[in-house]
Structure formats: C-alpha cells, structure tokens
C-alpha cells in the first residue's frame, strides 16, 4: 500500500530530491499491519488510504469504516483543551513549508489519550501535500514509566528520611549538650550517625547503578576473578557478623575456566544474593560454583553460581516479578532495588540470571557469566 508519492514521468521527476526515497512500504517488504505503532495515511484529497492493525487497536475503529473517509472524520482528534486538531493544523491548506507535526498528546472520542505525530509528504519542498502520514502510539507504556519514576522518587524520599532524621537529631543534640553526655553515650550517638551515613551512601550508590543500567551506561572493567575466593570472603563476613559458620555450604566444582569480570560488581551481586538468602531464607545457605556453557553464542565456557536456601521460597505467582524494581517479597524492608541491580550487572557482563525453587524448598538464584577475556587480550 502506497504511503509516499506516486510520481508520473515528466515534470514531477525533475522536482524530486536528488537522492531517491522509496515511497511504498510494499516495495520495502513491509506489511503495515506488522508495524508496532498505529499508521494512518491520507492521500492528496485527504482520504484515508491506509489504516493498519495497530491503528484499529488503538482507536477501536474498524479499518473498513476508516478507509476512503476524510482524515478528520476517520481520525477525529482533539487537543487537551478540546479543540479539533485537524482544524488547528490544517495540513493541506496551512504553511507550504511545513513538513511535520511533532509528537504530542491528543484525545480520541471518549477521552482516550494517544501520542500522535504527523509527516507531510510533498512532491516539491513547497508543493501541495501528496500524503499525510500519521503515527499513533498508546500512552500506557509512557504512563508506566512515569509511575515507575514516581515510585522511585517516593521510595528514595522515604528511605532517606529515616537516616537523615537520625543524623540531624543526634548531631543537633551533641552540639547543644556535648558536656552533658558521657564518652560512652557520645560514642553510641556517633556510631549511629556513622551507620546512617553508610545507609545513605548505599542508597545513593543504588540510584547511580539504576541510572546507568536504565541508560545502558553501566561500565564493566574486566579482570581475572577467583569466584570461589570471592564467595568465601562474603561467607566470612557473615560469620564475623554473627552467623553460624555451619549455616553456609560452599561447593566448588573444579577445574573452573578462567573468569574475567568486574570484581567490584561481582562482589555486589554475591553480597546481595547471600544477604537475601540469610535474611529471608532459613536453614543452610548452599552456594554451588560450576563450569557451564556460556550464555553467549560462539563461546563454550561459562561459570555458574547458584545460591539456594531451605526457607519458604518465593511464591510461584511472584517469580516473574523478582527482578523488577521495588519487589520485596513477603517480608518488607529495604528499597526493593537490589535484585533489579543484580540482574542489570549480570546482563552487562553478557550473562543470565534466573530464579526458581531449590531442592530444599527455598529460593534458588542462579547466574551464569561468560568467561572470555576482554577483546584487547584476544
């Protein structure tokens, strides 16, 4: 179906731009009904000649009712102030140099909001409009993004309020009444301030990680990593913090292929998974490290790490939400951003991560990393 100029031999050919541009989707092997966005095309007389499947879905207008009708009738749009958009923009009688309308929020009959942009196709730069090409997009995806951002702001504000209130309270008290407190009391207050400052620092680090993950700017600085030793350090830290040593079982299947990864970010992944298993799981926390197939194509070697516990596990209906923002499971606490960041870090390494039910009934997280050296060493 034509969505561009249909030239006649002769004068129109001379008016074309020097570089030819395909004007027919069929010539490009593209079916308009396969496009993800709504596509509405009107000819030089303002009659609709294309109304694809996505446009039908978005507008709830059958294609047979739209085709052949005037554009303003088939696609009645209003701006947010209730003014008819086609009368405002006047694509066929407006400015002769106008070639497009930028994307904006408009309303369909019934008040449904859609994102609309338009392109005016002319045979010559200031010639008459030969086609009006309109694209439609549902606003639901944008609204989900906006809700996610709003939730992130609300969560951050809530998480920051508590430690900052504590820091402000203790420092103000110490400044006002320093001489009245014993050294032990001063030490307790300062230790609390120090812990709360660490909490704020961790939250800010999480926010920076989320920003880099969402924008695709998370940098991975690959170095040789002994994954078994890294897990061992995390176990020792938990034991030093009061956990029983026999609560952890580390099993390493050797020989392991040489792993190149960002040691700081892998520590972040391991720390989050082990902390979740200790805090939310029960019984023995088992960590299995095994060689495996690489998640990357054309690579044979990979390393898998599985962290499992013997607790109640994750409900089946929640499995698909574990790695989303703000998921906290049945026990409240924390920002709910940790596993989202873990997934982003693993995928930045070219790896994969999954969640399931452990043999002992608890949660089982398994991530697999490719082990190939950085490109500059190959």
N, C-alpha and C positions, 0 to 999 in steps of 0.2 A: 504494500500500500504506500502510495507516494506521500511523503511528508516534506518535500522540498520543491524546488522549481522544476517545472516540466518545460524545457526550452524548445522553441521552434527554430529550425535552421534559418539563419539570416541575421537580422539586426540584433536579436536578443543575444546571439552568441558573442557578438562584439562587446556587449555590455557586461558580460560575466567577468569576475575577477580572474587574473592570470592563472592562478592555481585552481584547477577544477575540484569541486567538492561533491561527493556523492550525495544525491538528494533522495534516494529511495531506500528505505530500510530493507526491502526485499533484495535489492542489489547487494547489500552487505550481508545477506544471510541472516537477518534479524527478524524474528516474529514479534510484532508489537505486544502481543499477549504474553510474551515471556519477560517483558520488562518489569522490574520490581516497582516502578513508580507509575502513577496514572499518566497516560498520554492522550491528549485531545488535540486534534489538528483540524483547522478550518481552512477552506480554500480561499481564493481571491474574492469570492462573493460572500464570505462569512458563513458558509455552510459547513457543518461538521462532516469530515470525510474519514476520520479515524477516531475511535473511542475504544481504547483497549480494555483488557480484562481487569487490570488494576484500577482503571477509572470507574468501571462498573462497580467494583467492590467498594471503592472509597465514596462514591456519590450515591450508590444504591439506585442508579438509573440504568435500565437495560440498554444495551448498545443499539438495538433496533429502534428505540424511541429517540435516541440522540442523533443517529446518522441521518444526514440530509436536512436537519433542522438548523436554524440560525444559532450561532455560537452562544449568544446571550440568553437564548431560550433553553438550549440543551444543557448549558452550564451556568445557571443563574448564581452569580456570586455577589456578595456584599462585603464591604469593609466593616471594621469593628464598630463604626458609627452608624451603620445601617444604610450607607449609600451604595448604589449599584455600581459595581466595579467597572463593567464594560462601558458604561456611560462616562465614568471618570477618565478612563484610559484612552477610549476611542482609538483602537488600534488601526482602523482603516482610514480614518479621517484626521488623525492627530498629526503631531510633528513628523515631517517627512524624513528626518534624520534619526528618529528613534528606532532602535533595533531590538530592545528588550525591556522587560519589566522584572526588576529584582524580586527575589523570593520574599513573600510576606504572608502573614496570617489573614485569611479571609473566611467568610462564613457561607456554608451551603444552606439551602432551605431547611428549617428546623433548628438552626443554630449550631450545626456541627462545624467545628473548626478544622481547616485544612491549610497546608502550606502550598502556595501557588506561585509559579514563576512562568513567564511567557517570553517567547522569542518571535520576532517579526522577520520573515524571510522576504527579501526584496530582490528583484532581478537586477536592479542597479542601486547604488548607495542611497539615492533619494527618490527612487522609483516607487510605484504603487506596491502595496503589500500583496505578495502572492500566496503566502501561507502564514497563519498564526499557529505556533506550536506551544501548547500549554502543558506543563507538567504539574501533577498533583501528588502530594505526599501527606500521609496521615500524621497527625501531630502526637500520636500516642508515644512513639519512641522518644521524641523530644521531651514529652511530659515525664516519662520515666526517668530520663537523665536529670531533669530539673528536680524531681522528687529525691533522686539519689543524692544530688548535691545538697539539697536542703537537709536531708537526714544526716549527711556527713557533717555539715556545719553544726547541727543540733547536737550530735554526738560529741564532737570536739569541744563545743562550748560546755557541755555537761562534764566531760572528763577533765577539762582544765579548771573548772570552777572549784572543785573539791581541793586539789593540791594547792592551788594559788590562794584559796581562802585560808588554808592551814599555814602556808608560808607567811602570808600577811599577818595573821593573828599572832603567831609565835614571835616574829621579828618585832612587831609593834610592842608586844608585851616585854620582850627582853630590853628593847631600847628605853621603855618607860620605867621599868622596875628592875634594872640589872642588879642593883645592890641587894635586893630582897631575896634573890634566889641563891640556893647552894650551887656548888660546882656540879653536883650530880644532876640537879634539875636543869641547869644550863646545858649540860651535855645532852640530856634527853631531848630537850627542845631543838637543839642544833642538829641532832641525828634525825629527828622527824623532818626538819626543814630540808636536810640533805636528801632524804629518801623521796620527799615530794618533788624536789627539783629533778631527781633522776626520773621520776614518773613523767614529768612534763617533757623532759628531753626525749624519752622513749616515744611519747605520743607525737612529738614534732617529727621524729625520725620516721614514724609510720606514715605520717601525712606526706612527707617528701617522697617516700617509696611509692605511695599510691599515685602521686602526681607523675612520677617517672614511668610507672607501669602503664598508666592510662594514656600517656603521650608517647609511649614507645621509646623513651629515652633512658631506660634502666641500663646502665653500663655494667658489663661483666668483664672483670680483669682476671683472666685465667692464669692459674699457677698450678703446679703439682699439688694435689691434696691427698693426704692419707685419711680416707674417710673413717677407717676403723679407729684411728687415734683421736679424730675429732669427736666421734660418738663417746669414746672413753672419757674425754675431758668433760663433756656435759654430764655424764653419769657421776663423775667425781664431784662436780659442782652440786648436784642434787644431794649426794650423800653428805657433803660438807654442810648443806643447809638443813640437815636433819632427817633425810630419808634413810631407810634401812638399805644397806648395800645389797641384801639378798632380794630386794624388790626388782632389781634390774637383771636381765639376762641378755648378754651380748653374744651373738653368734656370727662369726665371720667365715665365709667360705672362701678359702684361698686355693690357688692364686687369684688375686684380683687384677684386672687390667689397670694400667696407669690412668688415673683420673686427673683431668685438667679442668679446674673450675675456679670460681671466685671464692677463696676460703672464708672471707667475712660473710658473704651472702649464704654460703652453705651452712655456716655456723648459725645464722639466723633461722634457716629452715629447720635444722636439727633442734635448736633451742625451742622453737615454737611447738614442734610435734611432740617432743619429750615433755614439755611443760603441760601440754594439753592432756597427755596420757597420765601424767602424775596427778594433775588437779582434778580431771573429770573421770578418769578411769579407776579401776580397782585391781587388786591382785598384782601379779607380776607384769612388768612392762618389758616386752621382748623386742629386741632390735636385731633384725637379720640383715646382713650385708652379703650380697651375692653378685657374681658376674651374670650378665644377661645380655640379650640382644639390644642393640642401640635403638632408641626411638627415632633416630634419623635414618633416612633412606641412604643406601650405599655405604652404611657403616655396620660392621659386625659386632663390635664390642660396646658394652654399656655396663653400668654399675647400678644395681637396685638396692634401695634401703627401705625396709619395711618396719614400721613401728606399730605394735599392737598391745592391747591390754586385755584384762579379763572383767571389765566393768559391764554396765548395761548396754553399751554400744550406742549407735546412732539410729534413730527410727528410720525405717525404710522410706517413709514419705519425705524425710529431710535430706536424704542422700544427695539429691541434685542441687541442694542449696548450701552445702557445706562450704564451698569455696567462693560464695558470694559475700558482698560487703554486709557487715552487721549481723552475720549469723552467729548466734551464741549457744545454740542447743538448748537443753532443758535447764541448765544452770546459768543464771545470769552472772555478769561480771566481765570486765574487760571491754574493749571497744568493739569486738566482733570483726576486727580488720586483719587479724593475724593470718588466718588461713587464706584470705584473699591475696595477701602479700606473698605468702609461701608459694601459691600457685603461680603468681607473676614471676617470682625469682626462678622457679624450676623451668618455666616456659622460656624465660630469657636465656637460659642455658641450652635451649633446644630439647629439653626433657619433657616428661609427662608425670602427672601425679593423679592417683585415684584413691578412693575411699571405699571401704567395704566392711564386712563383718569378719572379725578374727575367729580362728578356730575355737578360742576360749569364750566366745560370745561378745567380746568387747569390740571397740573400733579398731580398724586396721587401715593405716595410711601407708601407701607405697609410692615412692617416687623413683624414677629411672633417669639417669643422666648419660649422655654420650661421653665417651672418654677421649675422643680425638684431641690432639694437641692444637693450639692456636694455628691459624693459617700461616703466620710468618715463620713457623718452625717446620712446616711440611714442605 
